[in-house]
Amino acid sequence: MRKENTTTQTTSKAAVLGLVLAIIPVTAVLGLIFSLTAFEHIEKYDLKGSHFAKLGTIISVIWMLLFIVAGFFLFRYFG
């Protein structure tokens, strides 16, 4: 088993893409999909990718909860 230096380790591209898509409210669902997929395929040594995937998942869930609450109030008062 070869250990790589932490500065030269590659980060999971799916985790980074999931985080970027999770930040944008319109693509929060896609961000959640990419982040959860990254969790499934991430290597044990990729700690940065793991953190990105975790953060992307949390941000996506927060956006979706905000959309659900806003939709409920809009429907209740204007629907």
C-alpha positions as CSV (number, residue, x, y, z in Angstrom):
1,M,0.0,0.0,0.0
2,R,1.4,3.3,-1.0
3,K,0.6,6.5,0.9
4,E,0.4,9.7,-1.0
5,N,1.2,13.1,0.2
6,T,-1.9,15.0,1.1
7,T,-0.9,17.9,-1.2
8,T,-0.8,15.6,-4.2
9,Q,-3.9,13.6,-3.6
10,T,-6.7,14.1,-6.1
11,T,-10.1,15.2,-4.9
12,S,-13.2,13.4,-6.1
13,K,-14.7,15.3,-9.0
14,A,-18.2,14.2,-8.2
15,A,-17.9,15.7,-4.7
16,V,-16.6,19.0,-6.0
17,L,-19.4,19.1,-8.7
18,G,-22.0,18.2,-6.1
19,L,-20.9,21.0,-3.8
20,V,-20.9,23.5,-6.7
21,L,-24.4,22.4,-7.8
22,A,-25.7,22.4,-4.2
23,I,-24.8,26.0,-3.7
24,I,-26.9,27.1,-6.7
25,P,-30.6,26.9,-5.5
26,V,-32.0,25.8,-8.9
27,T,-29.7,22.8,-9.1
28,A,-29.9,21.7,-5.5
29,V,-31.4,18.3,-6.4
30,L,-28.6,17.6,-8.9
31,G,-26.1,18.7,-6.2
32,L,-27.6,16.2,-3.8
33,I,-27.4,13.4,-6.4
34,F,-23.8,14.1,-7.2
35,S,-22.9,14.4,-3.5
36,L,-24.5,11.1,-2.6
37,T,-22.9,9.4,-5.5
38,A,-19.5,10.7,-4.4
39,F,-20.1,9.2,-0.9
40,E,-20.6,5.8,-2.5
41,H,-17.5,5.9,-4.7
42,I,-15.1,7.9,-2.6
43,E,-11.7,6.4,-1.6
44,K,-10.7,6.1,2.0
45,Y,-7.8,8.5,1.7
46,D,-9.8,11.2,0.0
47,L,-10.7,13.2,3.1
48,K,-11.2,16.5,1.3
49,G,-13.6,14.9,-1.2
50,S,-15.5,13.4,1.7
51,H,-15.9,16.8,3.3
52,F,-17.0,18.3,0.0
53,A,-19.6,15.6,-0.4
54,K,-20.9,16.0,3.1
55,L,-21.1,19.8,2.8
56,G,-22.8,19.5,-0.6
57,T,-25.4,17.1,0.9
58,I,-26.1,19.4,3.8
59,I,-26.5,22.5,1.6
60,S,-28.8,20.6,-0.8
61,V,-31.1,19.4,2.0
62,I,-31.3,23.0,3.4
63,W,-32.3,24.4,0.1
64,M,-34.9,21.8,-0.4
65,L,-36.4,22.4,3.0
66,L,-36.5,26.1,2.3
67,F,-38.3,25.4,-1.0
68,I,-40.8,23.2,0.7
69,V,-41.5,25.7,3.5
70,A,-41.8,28.6,1.1
71,G,-44.0,26.6,-1.2
72,F,-46.3,25.6,1.7
73,F,-46.8,29.2,2.7
74,L,-47.2,30.5,-0.8
75,F,-49.9,27.8,-1.5
76,R,-51.6,28.4,1.8
77,Y,-51.9,32.2,1.5
78,F,-52.1,32.7,-2.3
79,G,-53.4,29.3,-3.5
